[in-house]
Amino acid sequence: MSDREQFNRHLVHPWADLPSLGEDETTPVVVRGEGVYIYDEDGHRMIDGPAGMWCMQTGYGRREIADAVAEQIMDLGYSSAFSVINQRETELAARIAAATPGDLNRIFFTTGGSTAVDSALRLCQLANNIKGAPRRKHILTRDRAYHGSTFLAASVTGKERDKTAMDLLQGHVHFLTAPCRYAFPQELDENEFCDFLVRELEDKILELGPENVMCFIAEPVLGSGGVIVPPADYNRRCWEVVKKYGIVYIADEVVTAFGRLGHWFASEAVYGVVPDIITFAKGLTSGYVPMGGFAVSDRFMAEITGDAAGGNIYSNGYTWSAHPVSCAAALASWDIIEREGLLQHVREVGPYFQSRLRSLADSPLVADVRGTGLMAAVEMRLDTSARGAELLAQDYALGELVDHYCHRFGLLVRPLINVCIMSPPLIITREQIDDMVSALRQALALAEADCAGGLG
Ligand SMILES: Cc1ncc(COP(=O)(O)O)c(C=O)c1O
């Protein structure tokens, strides 16, 4: 059986389309990666537009990471964080603590981003129970936020189309307006829109009663929701409101950390926010092996440890928490980012990337181009009167069509429905950015010609 036949016979992938399960004919089978490029089974080379899933920071084929992983496997291929301490986790935790803002000096390692979010929320719940505030249960989040796929992380995710028939935590989760002016029905300028959003947050806190609100969780830039860059000062002003009422601020930096916005963490460096908790994953290991975690402030922990703990334990963790092999990969990736000056590189190349992508806005198929750093979205839309399910079907068809042509021109996109996520490996050069934009431009032109006859 071919790989595709085996795939169709045996596999379920994330976000599987159930009506067509087992009938995939288009998803590329990939076999190899090198730098910013990924190769399919026919040897066809493509720039990896979304860097895997926002995670291949240092690019494919890094011998240094492979060696670090191999060496670690031979030295100590596993250790249980339930019972022992490994030297790689202590080294990595110290580095992360030094790179996080404020007094976020305590690190908990998980297996990825969902488990990082889950673990952080469960720590907040525990903290309130310990502190004698068990009614502080309400979680504030935003429409179009993505926080993961475990039950709790999915429950605070605001992507409407993903909820379908999934069961989720109800009652304690509140969705605020996505900070996306482009999709907002009213005509407001950026300041007015920001005022509206901040007021909405404060009103919701007052409506619920501040003493009942546990936390506000926010990606500094919403990633999987379509790369939504909030109005300037939105993050900082939300943080001020949340602080005023003694509510925990969780910055979900699963996408924005480790260089994507030109800094180890974006919260303070880019947005002037010092969260109580930062969740991270993805770029931590450059995607080579799974790992995530959160950093929490000393102040937060001081209130629930020692004499204040009331004898409680943080009964949350994973067989693969602080896995030494993952830590070794993370340390090697970190060394590369430092040695090659990739944070600075992103700060230099990011504006070029953004301005080149914006040149695509003249395509009739492009509804919006947005982004910051090495995070961007090219949203496509047919000029159509379709609404609801019909519009969704059209969006999917358009996304697939452009994806198909991008593939031909050497760019892997895999759109989120009708949104091309562009977040290449941090090592991308200006010439490679030009290649990305050129491939997308050609793909859009062919798609446009096809669409002239209507999308079937
Ligand atoms: C902001 C954010 N949080 C959490 C997650 C979940 O991470 P993972 O897929 O590693 O569980 C993601 C994944 O895309 C994400 O973008």
PDBQT file of the ligand as one rigid body, heavy atoms in Angstrom, charges set to zero:
ROOT
HETATM    1  C1  LIG A 501      -1.679  30.059  21.512  1.00  0.00    +0.000 C 
HETATM    2  C2  LIG A 501      -1.731  28.563  21.572  1.00  0.00    +0.000 A 
HETATM    3  N1  LIG A 501      -1.905  27.972  22.754  1.00  0.00    +0.000 NA
HETATM    4  C3  LIG A 501      -1.933  26.637  22.873  1.00  0.00    +0.000 A 
HETATM    5  C4  LIG A 501      -1.788  25.822  21.767  1.00  0.00    +0.000 A 
HETATM    6  C5  LIG A 501      -1.818  24.341  21.910  1.00  0.00    +0.000 C 
HETATM    7  O1  LIG A 501      -0.547  23.822  21.745  1.00  0.00    +0.000 OA
HETATM    8  P1  LIG A 501      -0.325  22.275  21.398  1.00  0.00    +0.000 P 
HETATM    9  O2  LIG A 501      -0.858  22.049  20.035  1.00  0.00    +0.000 OA
HETATM   10  O3  LIG A 501       1.164  22.105  21.519  1.00  0.00    +0.000 OA
HETATM   11  O4  LIG A 501      -1.034  21.472  22.423  1.00  0.00    +0.000 OA
HETATM   12  C6  LIG A 501      -1.580  26.402  20.513  1.00  0.00    +0.000 A 
HETATM   13  C7  LIG A 501      -1.412  25.565  19.314  1.00  0.00    +0.000 C 
HETATM   14  O5  LIG A 501      -1.475  26.011  18.187  1.00  0.00    +0.000 OA
HETATM   15  C8  LIG A 501      -1.576  27.815  20.402  1.00  0.00    +0.000 A 
HETATM   16  O6  LIG A 501      -1.438  28.410  19.218  1.00  0.00    +0.000 OA
ENDROOT
TORSDOF 0
